């Protein structure tokens, strides 16, 4: 899917284990920036961006929420994690990041911190500024 360059922002409402934690809004350029920043953090630790993100999500699940005050790297990794989830929907194949800013997403990540297992419940709604009837 080609990058959408309009001014419309996509929105992510992110919860972990049913607890709403973050509302993020951004466009395709901001998605790319988050991916670049997460790669930079990962390179410092000589690990993959996915490992950074998964570790942060497990930590959030173990604590039952974000660090207080929330740390920038934690928020970055959480948004990266959600942007890279598979949509698992025939009408929108690929990752959530592929549909920002055309859709808004509510995502609840169920995380078993002990087993480090993730299940994502994803609800998408078209951005009304883009999808007009």
Secondary structure, 3 states (H helix, E strand, C coil): CCCCCCCCCEEEEEEECCEEEEEEEECHHHHHHHHHHHHHHHHHHCCCHHHHHHHHHHHHHHHCCCCCCCCHHHHHHHHHHHHCCECCECCECCEHHHHCCCEEEEEEEEEECCCCEEEEEEEEEECCCCCCC
